[in-house]
Amino acid sequence: MSLHALFADMFQRASRLLIPSNCASCEQPLTNDPTPFFCRRCWELIQPLQGPSCPRCHRPFASPYATAHSPTHECHDCRTRAPHYSHVWAAYAYCPPLQDAIALFKYRGKVGLADALGALLVRALPADLDADLLMPIPLHPNRLRQREFNQSLLLADRIAPVLQRPVSYRNLVRTVDTDPQTTLPRSARLQNLRQAFTLREPEKVADKRIFLVDDVFTTGTTANECAGVLRRAGAKDVAILALARSVESGMVPDAWLPPSAFDRPPALRV
């Protein structure tokens, strides 16, 4: 251990003795745990999704045999409403403790988690990912002023050095301050985002392969609307790169969940 790391560890231990804090997931006291707000045990529960999934949107299939005879089999939504993006790459299930970490990061301004969350994303990046540039899903200026940061941009900044690709964060903009997607029923989400995004310099995305970066992929409505804007401007390909994706109840092994997750209503477990 370097001298700098040794002093940092000593400072962390001392600060947690003087100002005790508990893990945001299991509520056990923190000691020398390396990740802010989380104990080592809970953080190690965060594991990449495995098993068969839709080749376009990465939605996990319930049966391990879903793609046994048809490896390119897509889920019902992708087959019936083909999206503007070519595929989604989302490494982790949106469930505790990652769900707790994203909530702290996104809604409570704990930007100290950006490095740890970015490291999770980097750790699970496939070797064959390639694009010309990264674009974070934009926030409307009103939302950005309220939050004071764009969580998707912070994640994009963490993975850009690994992929060795530039981050474009001023071109794609949100021009309509819509209601949050999480407050709307599925049927209203698409209409809510109609013409909500635009490009300041559309010529700069022509013939480009673009990764749209987001923290959580839920229904994909926001990502699809952004992808549509980019494709209409001449982008060669648009794919989604997200830290986590929502999954149906029962698709996450219980071994991945901290004990506190079982004290929550089932709807909050995923």
PyRosetta script that sets phi, psi and omega in degrees:
from pyrosetta import init, pose_from_sequence

init()
pose = pose_from_sequence("MSLHALFADMFQRASRLLIPSNCASCEQPLTNDPTPFFCRRCWELIQPLQGPSCPRCHRPFASPYATAHSPTHECHDCRTRAPHYSHVWAAYAYCPPLQDAIALFKYRGKVGLADALGALLVRALPADLDADLLMPIPLHPNRLRQREFNQSLLLADRIAPVLQRPVSYRNLVRTVDTDPQTTLPRSARLQNLRQAFTLREPEKVADKRIFLVDDVFTTGTTANECAGVLRRAGAKDVAILALARSVESGMVPDAWLPPSAFDRPPALRV")
pose.set_psi(1, 132.2)
pose.set_omega(1, 179.7)
pose.set_phi(2, -69.9)
pose.set_psi(2, 163.8)
pose.set_omega(2, -179.9)
pose.set_phi(3, -62.9)
pose.set_psi(3, -39.7)
pose.set_omega(3, 178.7)
pose.set_phi(4, -62.5)
pose.set_psi(4, -45.0)
pose.set_omega(4, -179.9)
pose.set_phi(5, -65.3)
pose.set_psi(5, -36.5)
pose.set_omega(5, 179.3)
pose.set_phi(6, -64.1)
pose.set_psi(6, -45.2)
pose.set_omega(6, 178.8)
pose.set_phi(7, -65.7)
pose.set_psi(7, -38.2)
pose.set_omega(7, 178.4)
pose.set_phi(8, -63.4)
pose.set_psi(8, -40.5)
pose.set_omega(8, 178.8)
pose.set_phi(9, -65.8)
pose.set_psi(9, -42.6)
pose.set_omega(9, 179.0)
pose.set_phi(10, -63.9)
pose.set_psi(10, -40.2)
pose.set_omega(10, 179.3)
pose.set_phi(11, -64.5)
pose.set_psi(11, -42.1)
pose.set_omega(11, 179.7)
pose.set_phi(12, -62.7)
pose.set_psi(12, -44.7)
pose.set_omega(12, 178.8)
pose.set_phi(13, -61.4)
pose.set_psi(13, -44.4)
pose.set_omega(13, -178.4)
pose.set_phi(14, -64.9)
pose.set_psi(14, -42.6)
pose.set_omega(14, -178.4)
pose.set_phi(15, -64.8)
pose.set_psi(15, -34.2)
pose.set_omega(15, -179.6)
pose.set_phi(16, -78.4)
pose.set_psi(16, -19.8)
pose.set_omega(16, 171.5)
pose.set_phi(17, -75.2)
pose.set_psi(17, -40.7)
pose.set_omega(17, -178.0)
pose.set_phi(18, -76.7)
pose.set_psi(18, -37.5)
pose.set_omega(18, -179.3)
pose.set_phi(19, -125.7)
pose.set_psi(19, 82.9)
pose.set_omega(19, -176.9)
pose.set_phi(20, -59.5)
pose.set_psi(20, 142.7)
pose.set_omega(20, 176.7)
pose.set_phi(21, -144.3)
pose.set_psi(21, 157.3)
pose.set_omega(21, -177.8)
pose.set_phi(22, -112.7)
pose.set_psi(22, 157.1)
pose.set_omega(22, 175.6)
pose.set_phi(23, -60.6)
pose.set_psi(23, 133.9)
pose.set_omega(23, -178.1)
pose.set_phi(24, -68.3)
pose.set_psi(24, -12.6)
pose.set_omega(24, -177.5)
pose.set_phi(25, -105.2)
pose.set_psi(25, -56.1)
pose.set_omega(25, -176.5)
pose.set_phi(26, -98.4)
pose.set_psi(26, -9.2)
pose.set_omega(26, 176.4)
pose.set_phi(27, 68.6)
pose.set_psi(27, 15.3)
pose.set_omega(27, 173.9)
pose.set_phi(28, -80.3)
pose.set_psi(28, 150.0)
pose.set_omega(28, -179.1)
pose.set_phi(29, -60.5)
pose.set_psi(29, 139.3)
pose.set_omega(29, 177.0)
pose.set_phi(30, -86.9)
pose.set_psi(30, 145.1)
pose.set_omega(30, 177.8)
pose.set_phi(31, -122.4)
pose.set_psi(31, -99.8)
pose.set_omega(31, 179.1)
pose.set_phi(32, -105.1)
pose.set_psi(32, 28.1)
pose.set_omega(32, -178.5)
pose.set_phi(33, -64.3)
pose.set_psi(33, 132.4)
pose.set_omega(33, -171.2)
pose.set_phi(34, -74.3)
pose.set_psi(34, -23.8)
pose.set_omega(34, -176.5)
pose.set_phi(35, -94.4)
pose.set_psi(35, 129.8)
pose.set_omega(35, 179.0)
pose.set_phi(36, -56.9)
pose.set_psi(36, 134.0)
pose.set_omega(36, 172.9)
pose.set_phi(37, 74.1)
pose.set_psi(37, -1.9)
pose.set_omega(37, -176.0)
pose.set_phi(38, -135.5)
pose.set_psi(38, 141.8)
pose.set_omega(38, 176.1)
pose.set_phi(39, -77.1)
pose.set_psi(39, 161.1)
pose.set_omega(39, -177.6)
pose.set_phi(40, -61.2)
pose.set_psi(40, -40.9)
pose.set_omega(40, -177.2)
pose.set_phi(41, -62.2)
pose.set_psi(41, -45.6)
pose.set_omega(41, -178.9)
pose.set_phi(42, -66.2)
pose.set_psi(42, -41.2)
pose.set_omega(42, -178.1)
pose.set_phi(43, -64.6)
pose.set_psi(43, -34.0)
pose.set_omega(43, 179.4)
pose.set_phi(44, -73.4)
pose.set_psi(44, -11.9)
pose.set_omega(44, 175.2)
pose.set_phi(45, -72.5)
pose.set_psi(45, -18.0)
pose.set_omega(45, -177.4)
pose.set_phi(46, -77.5)
pose.set_psi(46, 107.2)
pose.set_omega(46, -176.6)
pose.set_phi(47, -126.0)
pose.set_psi(47, 146.8)
pose.set_omega(47, 179.9)
pose.set_phi(48, -61.7)
pose.set_psi(48, 150.2)
pose.set_omega(48, 174.1)
pose.set_phi(49, -63.5)
pose.set_psi(49, 140.7)
pose.set_omega(49, 178.8)
pose.set_phi(50, -131.3)
pose.set_psi(50, 167.4)
pose.set_omega(50, 178.3)
pose.set_phi(51, 94.4)
pose.set_psi(51, 175.6)
pose.set_omega(51, -176.4)
pose.set_phi(52, -66.7)
pose.set_psi(52, 145.3)
pose.set_omega(52, 179.6)
pose.set_phi(53, -152.9)
pose.set_psi(53, 166.2)
pose.set_omega(53, 177.6)
pose.set_phi(54, -61.5)
pose.set_psi(54, 127.6)
pose.set_omega(54, -177.8)
pose.set_phi(55, -67.5)
pose.set_psi(55, -14.9)
pose.set_omega(55, 179.2)
pose.set_phi(56, -96.4)
pose.set_psi(56, -51.7)
pose.set_omega(56, -174.2)
pose.set_phi(57, -105.4)
pose.set_psi(57, -3.6)
pose.set_omega(57, 176.5)
pose.set_phi(58, 69.0)
pose.set_psi(58, 16.2)
pose.set_omega(58, 176.6)
pose.set_phi(59, -68.1)
pose.set_psi(59, 125.3)
pose.set_omega(59, -178.5)
pose.set_phi(60, -65.5)
pose.set_psi(60, 142.0)
pose.set_omega(60, 174.7)
pose.set_phi(61, -91.2)
pose.set_psi(61, 146.2)
pose.set_omega(61, -177.3)
pose.set_phi(62, -68.2)
pose.set_psi(62, -35.0)
pose.set_omega(62, -177.3)
pose.set_phi(63, -99.9)
pose.set_psi(63, 134.8)
pose.set_omega(63, 176.3)
pose.set_phi(64, -66.6)
pose.set_psi(64, -12.1)
pose.set_omega(64, -179.3)
pose.set_phi(65, -99.7)
pose.set_psi(65, 9.2)
pose.set_omega(65, -174.4)
pose.set_phi(66, -59.8)
pose.set_psi(66, -33.0)
pose.set_omega(66, -178.4)
pose.set_phi(67, -112.8)
pose.set_psi(67, 14.5)
pose.set_omega(67, -176.4)
pose.set_phi(68, -61.0)
pose.set_psi(68, -41.0)
pose.set_omega(68, -177.1)
pose.set_phi(69, -104.9)
pose.set_psi(69, -10.4)
pose.set_omega(69, 179.6)
pose.set_phi(70, -142.8)
pose.set_psi(70, 84.2)
pose.set_omega(70, -175.2)
pose.set_phi(71, -59.6)
pose.set_psi(71, -22.9)
pose.set_omega(71, -178.5)
pose.set_phi(72, -98.7)
pose.set_psi(72, 14.5)
pose.set_omega(72, -179.1)
pose.set_phi(73, -61.9)
pose.set_psi(73, 125.7)
pose.set_omega(73, 179.1)
pose.set_phi(74, -100.2)
pose.set_psi(74, 158.7)
pose.set_omega(74, 178.5)
pose.set_phi(75, -70.1)
pose.set_psi(75, 168.6)
pose.set_omega(75, -175.7)
pose.set_phi(76, -59.7)
pose.set_psi(76, -44.4)
pose.set_omega(76, -177.2)
pose.set_phi(77, -62.7)
pose.set_psi(77, -43.3)
pose.set_omega(77, -178.8)
pose.set_phi(78, -69.1)
pose.set_psi(78, -32.4)
pose.set_omega(78, 179.4)
pose.set_phi(79, -72.1)
pose.set_psi(79, -38.6)
pose.set_omega(79, -173.3)
pose.set_phi(80, -91.3)
pose.set_psi(80, -25.8)
pose.set_omega(80, 178.4)
pose.set_phi(81, -135.0)
pose.set_psi(81, 78.1)
pose.set_omega(81, -176.0)
pose.set_phi(82, -56.9)
pose.set_psi(82, 122.9)
pose.set_omega(82, -178.0)
pose.set_phi(83, -78.2)
pose.set_psi(83, 169.4)
pose.set_omega(83, 179.2)
pose.set_phi(84, -76.8)
pose.set_psi(84, -22.7)
pose.set_omega(84, 179.2)
pose.set_phi(85, -85.4)
pose.set_psi(85, 153.5)
pose.set_omega(85, -177.7)
pose.set_phi(86, -81.7)
pose.set_psi(86, -35.9)
pose.set_omega(86, 177.1)
pose.set_phi(87, -164.3)
pose.set_psi(87, 163.6)
pose.set_omega(87, 176.5)
pose.set_phi(88, -116.7)
pose.set_psi(88, 132.4)
pose.set_omega(88, 171.5)
pose.set_phi(89, -117.1)
pose.set_psi(89, 108.2)
pose.set_omega(89, -179.8)
pose.set_phi(90, -129.2)
pose.set_psi(90, 116.0)
pose.set_omega(90, -167.3)
pose.set_phi(91, -74.5)
pose.set_psi(91, -37.7)
pose.set_omega(91, -166.6)
pose.set_phi(92, -125.9)
pose.set_psi(92, 156.0)
pose.set_omega(92, 174.4)
pose.set_phi(93, -77.3)
pose.set_psi(93, 140.8)
pose.set_omega(93, 178.7)
pose.set_phi(94, -82.0)
pose.set_psi(94, 81.5)
pose.set_omega(94, -179.6)
pose.set_phi(95, -146.5)
pose.set_psi(95, 164.3)
pose.set_omega(95, 177.3)
pose.set_phi(96, -60.7)
pose.set_psi(96, 147.1)
pose.set_omega(96, 0.9)
pose.set_phi(97, -85.5)
pose.set_psi(97, -8.0)
pose.set_omega(97, 179.9)
pose.set_phi(98, -63.3)
pose.set_psi(98, -38.3)
pose.set_omega(98, 177.6)
pose.set_phi(99, -59.0)
pose.set_psi(99, -40.4)
pose.set_omega(99, 178.2)
pose.set_phi(100, -64.5)
pose.set_psi(100, -41.3)
pose.set_omega(100, -178.9)
pose.set_phi(101, -65.9)
pose.set_psi(101, -42.7)
pose.set_omega(101, 179.6)
pose.set_phi(102, -65.1)
pose.set_psi(102, -38.1)
pose.set_omega(102, 178.3)
pose.set_phi(103, -63.3)
pose.set_psi(103, -43.2)
pose.set_omega(103, 177.4)
pose.set_phi(104, -63.0)
pose.set_psi(104, -44.3)
pose.set_omega(104, -178.5)
pose.set_phi(105, -64.5)
pose.set_psi(105, -47.9)
pose.set_omega(105, -170.1)
pose.set_phi(106, -84.7)
pose.set_psi(106, -42.3)
pose.set_omega(106, -172.0)
pose.set_phi(107, -104.2)
pose.set_psi(107, -17.4)
pose.set_omega(107, -179.2)
pose.set_phi(108, -117.4)
pose.set_psi(108, 10.9)
pose.set_omega(108, 171.1)
pose.set_phi(109, 68.3)
pose.set_psi(109, 25.4)
pose.set_omega(109, 179.8)
pose.set_phi(110, -84.9)
pose.set_psi(110, 72.0)
pose.set_omega(110, -175.3)
pose.set_phi(111, -70.0)
pose.set_psi(111, -10.4)
pose.set_omega(111, 173.6)
pose.set_phi(112, -62.8)
pose.set_psi(112, -15.6)
pose.set_omega(112, 177.8)
pose.set_phi(113, -83.5)
pose.set_psi(113, -7.0)
pose.set_omega(113, -176.2)
pose.set_phi(114, -59.1)
pose.set_psi(114, -41.9)
pose.set_omega(114, -179.5)
pose.set_phi(115, -65.0)
pose.set_psi(115, -43.6)
pose.set_omega(115, -178.1)
pose.set_phi(116, -67.2)
pose.set_psi(116, -41.5)
pose.set_omega(116, 179.1)
pose.set_phi(117, -69.6)
pose.set_psi(117, -39.4)
pose.set_omega(117, 175.8)
pose.set_phi(118, -62.4)
pose.set_psi(118, -38.1)
pose.set_omega(118, 178.5)
pose.set_phi(119, -64.8)
pose.set_psi(119, -37.0)
pose.set_omega(119, 175.6)
pose.set_phi(120, -60.2)
pose.set_psi(120, -44.9)
pose.set_omega(120, -178.8)
pose.set_phi(121, -64.8)
pose.set_psi(121, -44.1)
pose.set_omega(121, 179.5)
pose.set_phi(122, -62.8)
pose.set_psi(122, -39.4)
pose.set_omega(122, -176.6)
pose.set_phi(123, -60.7)
pose.set_psi(123, -30.9)
pose.set_omega(123, -174.5)
pose.set_phi(124, -105.5)
pose.set_psi(124, 8.3)
pose.set_omega(124, -180.0)
pose.set_phi(125, -65.5)
pose.set_psi(125, 128.0)
pose.set_omega(125, 174.1)
pose.set_phi(126, -66.1)
pose.set_psi(126, 152.1)
pose.set_omega(126, -176.8)
pose.set_phi(127, -69.6)
pose.set_psi(127, -23.8)
pose.set_omega(127, -173.7)
pose.set_phi(128, -95.6)
pose.set_psi(128, 10.9)
pose.set_omega(128, 177.4)
pose.set_phi(129, -69.1)
pose.set_psi(129, 135.2)
pose.set_omega(129, 178.5)
pose.set_phi(130, -153.3)
pose.set_psi(130, 143.4)
pose.set_omega(130, 178.6)
pose.set_phi(131, -161.2)
pose.set_psi(131, 167.9)
pose.set_omega(131, 177.7)
pose.set_phi(132, -87.4)
pose.set_psi(132, -32.2)
pose.set_omega(132, 178.2)
pose.set_phi(133, -158.7)
pose.set_psi(133, 161.1)
pose.set_omega(133, 178.2)
pose.set_phi(134, -107.3)
pose.set_psi(134, 140.1)
pose.set_omega(134, 176.5)
pose.set_phi(135, -131.7)
pose.set_psi(135, 118.0)
pose.set_omega(135, 174.4)
pose.set_phi(136, -73.0)
pose.set_psi(136, 146.9)
pose.set_omega(136, 172.7)
pose.set_phi(137, -61.3)
pose.set_psi(137, 123.5)
pose.set_omega(137, -173.9)
pose.set_phi(138, -79.6)
pose.set_psi(138, 156.0)
pose.set_omega(138, 171.0)
pose.set_phi(139, -103.3)
pose.set_psi(139, 151.3)
pose.set_omega(139, 172.1)
pose.set_phi(140, -67.3)
pose.set_psi(140, 147.0)
pose.set_omega(140, 179.9)
pose.set_phi(141, -51.9)
pose.set_psi(141, -36.5)
pose.set_omega(141, 178.5)
pose.set_phi(142, -63.5)
pose.set_psi(142, -43.1)
pose.set_omega(142, 179.1)
pose.set_phi(143, -68.9)
pose.set_psi(143, -36.6)
pose.set_omega(143, 179.5)
pose.set_phi(144, -66.7)
pose.set_psi(144, -40.2)
pose.set_omega(144, 177.2)
pose.set_phi(145, -64.5)
pose.set_psi(145, -37.6)
pose.set_omega(145, -179.9)
pose.set_phi(146, -69.2)
pose.set_psi(146, -44.5)
pose.set_omega(146, -176.7)
pose.set_phi(147, -84.1)
pose.set_psi(147, -30.0)
pose.set_omega(147, 179.5)
pose.set_phi(148, 75.9)
pose.set_psi(148, 3.2)
pose.set_omega(148, 175.0)
pose.set_phi(149, -162.0)
pose.set_psi(149, 157.9)
pose.set_omega(149, 174.2)
pose.set_phi(150, -106.8)
pose.set_psi(150, 112.2)
pose.set_omega(150, -175.4)
pose.set_phi(151, -61.2)
pose.set_psi(151, -32.9)
pose.set_omega(151, -179.9)
pose.set_phi(152, -69.4)
pose.set_psi(152, -36.0)
pose.set_omega(152, 176.8)
pose.set_phi(153, -66.4)
pose.set_psi(153, -40.2)
pose.set_omega(153, 178.5)
pose.set_phi(154, -62.9)
pose.set_psi(154, -38.7)
pose.set_omega(154, 177.0)
pose.set_phi(155, -67.9)
pose.set_psi(155, -42.3)
pose.set_omega(155, 178.8)
pose.set_phi(156, -60.1)
pose.set_psi(156, -39.2)
pose.set_omega(156, 178.9)
pose.set_phi(157, -63.4)
pose.set_psi(157, -30.2)
pose.set_omega(157, -179.0)
pose.set_phi(158, -77.3)
pose.set_psi(158, -29.8)
pose.set_omega(158, -176.9)
pose.set_phi(159, -97.1)
pose.set_psi(159, -16.2)
pose.set_omega(159, -178.7)
pose.set_phi(160, -58.2)
pose.set_psi(160, -43.1)
pose.set_omega(160, 179.4)
pose.set_phi(161, -63.9)
pose.set_psi(161, -30.8)
pose.set_omega(161, -179.4)
pose.set_phi(162, -73.2)
pose.set_psi(162, -45.6)
pose.set_omega(162, 178.9)
pose.set_phi(163, -79.1)
pose.set_psi(163, -13.2)
pose.set_omega(163, -179.2)
pose.set_phi(164, 54.8)
pose.set_psi(164, 49.4)
pose.set_omega(164, 178.4)
pose.set_phi(165, -132.3)
pose.set_psi(165, 147.4)
pose.set_omega(165, -179.3)
pose.set_phi(166, -72.7)
pose.set_psi(166, 157.5)
pose.set_omega(166, 175.9)
pose.set_phi(167, -106.3)
pose.set_psi(167, 122.3)
pose.set_omega(167, 176.0)
pose.set_phi(168, -103.8)
pose.set_psi(168, 111.7)
pose.set_omega(168, -174.8)
pose.set_phi(169, -123.3)
pose.set_psi(169, 3.4)
pose.set_omega(169, 179.0)
pose.set_phi(170, -110.5)
pose.set_psi(170, -13.4)
pose.set_omega(170, -173.6)
pose.set_phi(171, -81.1)
pose.set_psi(171, -54.6)
pose.set_omega(171, 177.7)
pose.set_phi(172, -81.5)
pose.set_psi(172, 120.7)
pose.set_omega(172, -176.1)
pose.set_phi(173, -130.3)
pose.set_psi(173, 155.7)
pose.set_omega(173, 176.0)
pose.set_phi(174, -100.9)
pose.set_psi(174, 118.7)
pose.set_omega(174, -174.1)
pose.set_phi(175, -101.5)
pose.set_psi(175, -12.8)
pose.set_omega(175, -179.5)
pose.set_phi(176, -118.7)
pose.set_psi(176, 126.5)
pose.set_omega(176, -179.6)
pose.set_phi(177, -85.9)
pose.set_psi(177, 85.1)
pose.set_omega(177, -175.6)
pose.set_phi(178, -83.8)
pose.set_psi(178, 167.4)
pose.set_omega(178, 172.5)
pose.set_phi(179, -65.0)
pose.set_psi(179, 147.4)
pose.set_omega(179, 177.0)
pose.set_phi(180, -56.0)
pose.set_psi(180, 137.1)
pose.set_omega(180, -177.9)
pose.set_phi(181, -60.4)
pose.set_psi(181, -32.6)
pose.set_omega(181, -176.8)
pose.set_phi(182, -67.1)
pose.set_psi(182, -15.7)
pose.set_omega(182, -179.0)
pose.set_phi(183, -91.6)
pose.set_psi(183, -2.3)
pose.set_omega(183, -172.7)
pose.set_phi(184, -112.9)
pose.set_psi(184, 149.6)
pose.set_omega(184, 172.0)
pose.set_phi(185, -68.2)
pose.set_psi(185, 159.5)
pose.set_omega(185, -176.4)
pose.set_phi(186, -54.4)
pose.set_psi(186, -40.0)
pose.set_omega(186, -175.9)
pose.set_phi(187, -66.5)
pose.set_psi(187, -24.1)
pose.set_omega(187, -176.8)
pose.set_phi(188, -94.9)
pose.set_psi(188, -9.1)
pose.set_omega(188, -174.0)
pose.set_phi(189, -68.6)
pose.set_psi(189, -41.2)
pose.set_omega(189, -178.1)
pose.set_phi(190, -64.9)
pose.set_psi(190, -46.1)
pose.set_omega(190, -179.9)
pose.set_phi(191, -63.7)
pose.set_psi(191, -33.3)
pose.set_omega(191, -179.2)
pose.set_phi(192, -61.2)
pose.set_psi(192, -28.6)
pose.set_omega(192, -174.2)
pose.set_phi(193, -104.0)
pose.set_psi(193, 4.9)
pose.set_omega(193, -179.7)
pose.set_phi(194, -57.0)
pose.set_psi(194, 123.1)
pose.set_omega(194, 177.6)
pose.set_phi(195, 57.9)
pose.set_psi(195, 30.1)
pose.set_omega(195, 179.3)
pose.set_phi(196, -85.7)
pose.set_psi(196, -13.8)
pose.set_omega(196, -177.2)
pose.set_phi(197, -124.6)
pose.set_psi(197, 150.8)
pose.set_omega(197, 175.9)
pose.set_phi(198, -152.0)
pose.set_psi(198, 169.0)
pose.set_omega(198, 178.4)
pose.set_phi(199, -111.6)
pose.set_psi(199, 133.6)
pose.set_omega(199, 175.9)
pose.set_phi(200, -74.2)
pose.set_psi(200, -38.0)
pose.set_omega(200, -179.0)
pose.set_phi(201, -132.2)
pose.set_psi(201, 78.1)
pose.set_omega(201, -174.6)
pose.set_phi(202, -60.2)
pose.set_psi(202, -28.2)
pose.set_omega(202, -178.8)
pose.set_phi(203, -64.3)
pose.set_psi(203, -20.8)
pose.set_omega(203, -177.5)
pose.set_phi(204, -79.4)
pose.set_psi(204, -7.1)
pose.set_omega(204, 177.1)
pose.set_phi(205, -107.1)
pose.set_psi(205, -3.5)
pose.set_omega(205, -178.4)
pose.set_phi(206, -61.4)
pose.set_psi(206, 131.1)
pose.set_omega(206, 178.7)
pose.set_phi(207, 63.9)
pose.set_psi(207, 17.9)
pose.set_omega(207, 179.9)
pose.set_phi(208, -99.2)
pose.set_psi(208, 147.1)
pose.set_omega(208, 171.2)
pose.set_phi(209, -96.5)
pose.set_psi(209, 121.8)
pose.set_omega(209, -169.1)
pose.set_phi(210, -122.2)
pose.set_psi(210, 136.5)
pose.set_omega(210, 169.0)
pose.set_phi(211, -103.2)
pose.set_psi(211, 118.5)
pose.set_omega(211, 170.0)
pose.set_phi(212, -84.2)
pose.set_psi(212, 125.0)
pose.set_omega(212, -175.6)
pose.set_phi(213, -104.1)
pose.set_psi(213, 132.1)
pose.set_omega(213, 178.3)
pose.set_phi(214, -143.2)
pose.set_psi(214, 165.1)
pose.set_omega(214, 179.0)
pose.set_phi(215, -83.4)
pose.set_psi(215, -45.9)
pose.set_omega(215, -177.5)
pose.set_phi(216, -133.6)
pose.set_psi(216, 131.8)
pose.set_omega(216, 173.9)
pose.set_phi(217, -100.4)
pose.set_psi(217, 115.7)
pose.set_omega(217, -177.9)
pose.set_phi(218, -106.6)
pose.set_psi(218, -91.3)
pose.set_omega(218, 176.5)
pose.set_phi(219, -89.1)
pose.set_psi(219, -16.8)
pose.set_omega(219, -179.6)
pose.set_phi(220, 85.2)
pose.set_psi(220, 5.2)
pose.set_omega(220, -176.6)
pose.set_phi(221, -63.9)
pose.set_psi(221, -46.6)
pose.set_omega(221, 179.6)
pose.set_phi(222, -63.6)
pose.set_psi(222, -48.1)
pose.set_omega(222, -179.9)
pose.set_phi(223, -60.9)
pose.set_psi(223, -39.6)
pose.set_omega(223, -178.7)
pose.set_phi(224, -67.7)
pose.set_psi(224, -38.5)
pose.set_omega(224, 178.2)
pose.set_phi(225, -65.4)
pose.set_psi(225, -41.7)
pose.set_omega(225, 176.7)
pose.set_phi(226, -64.2)
pose.set_psi(226, -42.6)
pose.set_omega(226, 179.7)
pose.set_phi(227, -62.0)
pose.set_psi(227, -37.5)
pose.set_omega(227, 178.2)
pose.set_phi(228, -62.8)
pose.set_psi(228, -41.9)
pose.set_omega(228, 177.6)
pose.set_phi(229, -60.9)
pose.set_psi(229, -44.1)
pose.set_omega(229, -178.9)
pose.set_phi(230, -67.4)
pose.set_psi(230, -42.4)
pose.set_omega(230, -179.0)
pose.set_phi(231, -67.0)
pose.set_psi(231, -38.1)
pose.set_omega(231, 178.9)
pose.set_phi(232, -67.6)
pose.set_psi(232, -22.7)
pose.set_omega(232, 177.0)
pose.set_phi(233, -86.8)
pose.set_psi(233, 0.5)
pose.set_omega(233, 175.3)
pose.set_phi(234, 103.1)
pose.set_psi(234, 9.9)
pose.set_omega(234, 177.3)
pose.set_phi(235, -60.0)
pose.set_psi(235, 137.0)
pose.set_omega(235, -177.7)
pose.set_phi(236, -69.9)
pose.set_psi(236, -38.9)
pose.set_omega(236, -180.0)
pose.set_phi(237, -157.1)
pose.set_psi(237, 145.2)
pose.set_omega(237, 175.6)
pose.set_phi(238, -131.2)
pose.set_psi(238, 124.7)
pose.set_omega(238, 176.6)
pose.set_phi(239, -125.4)
pose.set_psi(239, 161.9)
pose.set_omega(239, -177.7)
pose.set_phi(240, -109.7)
pose.set_psi(240, 131.6)
pose.set_omega(240, 176.4)
pose.set_phi(241, -120.4)
pose.set_psi(241, 109.0)
pose.set_omega(241, -175.4)
pose.set_phi(242, -125.1)
pose.set_psi(242, 151.3)
pose.set_omega(242, 177.2)
pose.set_phi(243, -69.1)
pose.set_psi(243, -43.4)
pose.set_omega(243, -175.7)
pose.set_phi(244, -141.9)
pose.set_psi(244, 161.2)
pose.set_omega(244, 173.3)
pose.set_phi(245, -135.6)
pose.set_psi(245, 148.0)
pose.set_omega(245, 176.9)
pose.set_phi(246, -71.1)
pose.set_psi(246, 145.0)
pose.set_omega(246, 179.1)
pose.set_phi(247, -134.2)
pose.set_psi(247, 158.0)
pose.set_omega(247, -179.6)
pose.set_phi(248, -69.0)
pose.set_psi(248, 153.7)
pose.set_omega(248, 177.8)
pose.set_phi(249, -58.9)
pose.set_psi(249, 134.4)
pose.set_omega(249, 179.6)
pose.set_phi(250, 95.4)
pose.set_psi(250, -7.6)
pose.set_omega(250, -179.3)
pose.set_phi(251, -88.0)
pose.set_psi(251, -8.9)
pose.set_omega(251, -180.0)
pose.set_phi(252, -105.3)
pose.set_psi(252, 124.2)
pose.set_omega(252, 178.6)
pose.set_phi(253, -58.5)
pose.set_psi(253, 139.3)
pose.set_omega(253, 179.9)
pose.set_phi(254, -58.6)
pose.set_psi(254, -28.0)
pose.set_omega(254, -178.4)
pose.set_phi(255, -64.6)
pose.set_psi(255, -18.9)
pose.set_omega(255, 179.8)
pose.set_phi(256, -83.8)
pose.set_psi(256, -13.3)
pose.set_omega(256, -172.9)
pose.set_phi(257, -97.6)
pose.set_psi(257, 139.1)
pose.set_omega(257, 173.9)
pose.set_phi(258, -69.0)
pose.set_psi(258, 155.7)
pose.set_omega(258, -178.8)
pose.set_phi(259, -53.2)
pose.set_psi(259, -35.0)
pose.set_omega(259, -178.0)
pose.set_phi(260, -63.8)
pose.set_psi(260, -22.7)
pose.set_omega(260, -178.4)
pose.set_phi(261, -63.7)
pose.set_psi(261, -28.0)
pose.set_omega(261, -177.1)
pose.set_phi(262, -80.5)
pose.set_psi(262, -6.3)
pose.set_omega(262, 175.5)
pose.set_phi(263, -89.9)
pose.set_psi(263, -5.2)
pose.set_omega(263, -178.5)
pose.set_phi(264, -94.4)
pose.set_psi(264, 159.0)
pose.set_omega(264, 173.1)
pose.set_phi(265, -57.9)
pose.set_psi(265, 146.8)
pose.set_omega(265, -177.8)
pose.set_phi(266, -53.8)
pose.set_psi(266, -34.4)
pose.set_omega(266, -178.3)
pose.set_phi(267, -65.0)
pose.set_psi(267, -21.7)
pose.set_omega(267, -178.8)
pose.set_phi(268, -94.3)
pose.set_psi(268, 0.3)
pose.set_omega(268, -178.0)
pose.set_phi(269, -82.9)
pose.set_psi(269, -15.6)
pose.set_omega(269, 179.0)
pose.set_phi(270, -133.5)
pose.dump_pdb("model.pdb")
